[in-house]
Amino acid sequence: MRLKEIAAGDLKEDRDHPTILYELLKSDLPPQEKSLDRLNEEAQLLVAAGLTTTAWTMTVTSFYVIQNPEIASKLHQELVAVLPDKDHPFSWQDVETLPYLNACIREGLRLAYGLTTRSPRRWPKPLEYNGWTIPARTPVSLSVIDHSHNEDIFPDSHSFRPERWLDGRLDKYFYSFGKGSRSCLGIK
């Protein structure tokens, strides 16, 4: 109902809280891209990508942390060390400097999978891979699940082991948001 009101102009934008849907309506997109059906699709995508995957990742990560007292203790110690006063405000910069918290988040993202569909790419030239030549423009893809459980990269891949992310060697294999020009905006 609200979407119809927004599209009809009956529901005015709150300038203190702008939304993506209002921005789409004000944009220079062609009219067919501003139809009610199209806006509904955008709203569903925002809910699925922005809320559902985040909630699931937090659920998976919390489950593994709670199930392992050693991990929970390490994480608690790191948080208490940097945030000793519960009334003291902290910033995103503070959070970004916590190595064990970030390792837990990366491991949670690795095991929560996010999108499980393949995202095929086509390279304009032939590719050499493991002694094989893949012809130019052949769709090549990898699923997040396959990647997350590659035992050559993540030994004991079904276990929640945040320590695997601490030394930075695996950063190039962080694939939860995809890679390249079509990676998820959520990584920002």
FENPEVEN-V43152 format. One record per backbone hydrogen bond with DSSP energy under -1.0 kcal/mol. NH is the residue of the N-H (numbers start at 1). CO is the residue of the C=O. E is the energy in kcal/mol with one decimal. If there is no record, write none. Layout:
BEGIN
NH | CO | E
NH | CO | E
END
This chain:
BEGIN
5 | 1 | -1.9
6 | 2 | -2.7
7 | 3 | -2.7
8 | 4 | -2.3
10 | 5 | -1.8
11 | 5 | -1.5
17 | 14 | -1.9
23 | 19 | -1.9
24 | 20 | -2.6
25 | 21 | -2.1
26 | 22 | -2.2
33 | 30 | -1.8
34 | 31 | -1.7
39 | 35 | -2.7
40 | 36 | -2.3
41 | 37 | -2.1
42 | 38 | -2.1
43 | 39 | -2.5
44 | 40 | -2.4
45 | 41 | -2.3
46 | 42 | -2.5
47 | 43 | -2.1
48 | 44 | -2.7
49 | 45 | -3.2
50 | 46 | -2.4
51 | 47 | -1.7
52 | 47 | -2.3
53 | 48 | -1.5
55 | 51 | -2.9
56 | 52 | -2.5
57 | 53 | -2.4
58 | 54 | -2.4
59 | 55 | -2.2
60 | 56 | -2.8
61 | 57 | -2.7
62 | 58 | -2.5
63 | 59 | -2.5
64 | 60 | -2.2
65 | 61 | -2.5
66 | 62 | -2.8
67 | 63 | -2.3
72 | 68 | -2.7
73 | 69 | -2.4
74 | 70 | -2.3
75 | 71 | -2.6
76 | 72 | -2.5
77 | 73 | -2.7
78 | 74 | -2.1
79 | 75 | -2.4
80 | 76 | -2.8
81 | 77 | -2.1
82 | 78 | -1.4
83 | 79 | -2.1
88 | 85 | -2.2
95 | 91 | -1.7
96 | 92 | -2.7
98 | 95 | -1.7
102 | 98 | -2.4
103 | 99 | -2.1
104 | 100 | -2.4
105 | 101 | -2.3
106 | 102 | -2.5
107 | 103 | -2.4
108 | 104 | -2.5
109 | 105 | -2.8
110 | 106 | -2.4
111 | 107 | -1.8
112 | 108 | -1.6
113 | 109 | -1.3
114 | 112 | -1.2
121 | 140 | -2.6
127 | 134 | -2.5
129 | 132 | -2.8
132 | 129 | -2.2
134 | 127 | -3.4
137 | 123 | -3.4
138 | 135 | -1.5
140 | 121 | -2.5
147 | 143 | -2.4
148 | 144 | -3.0
149 | 145 | -1.4
150 | 147 | -1.6
153 | 150 | -1.2
154 | 150 | -3.3
159 | 156 | -2.2
164 | 161 | -1.7
165 | 162 | -2.4
166 | 163 | -1.4
171 | 168 | -1.1
173 | 170 | -2.2
174 | 171 | -1.6
178 | 175 | -2.0
183 | 180 | -1.6
184 | 177 | -3.1
187 | 184 | -1.3
188 | 185 | -1.8
END
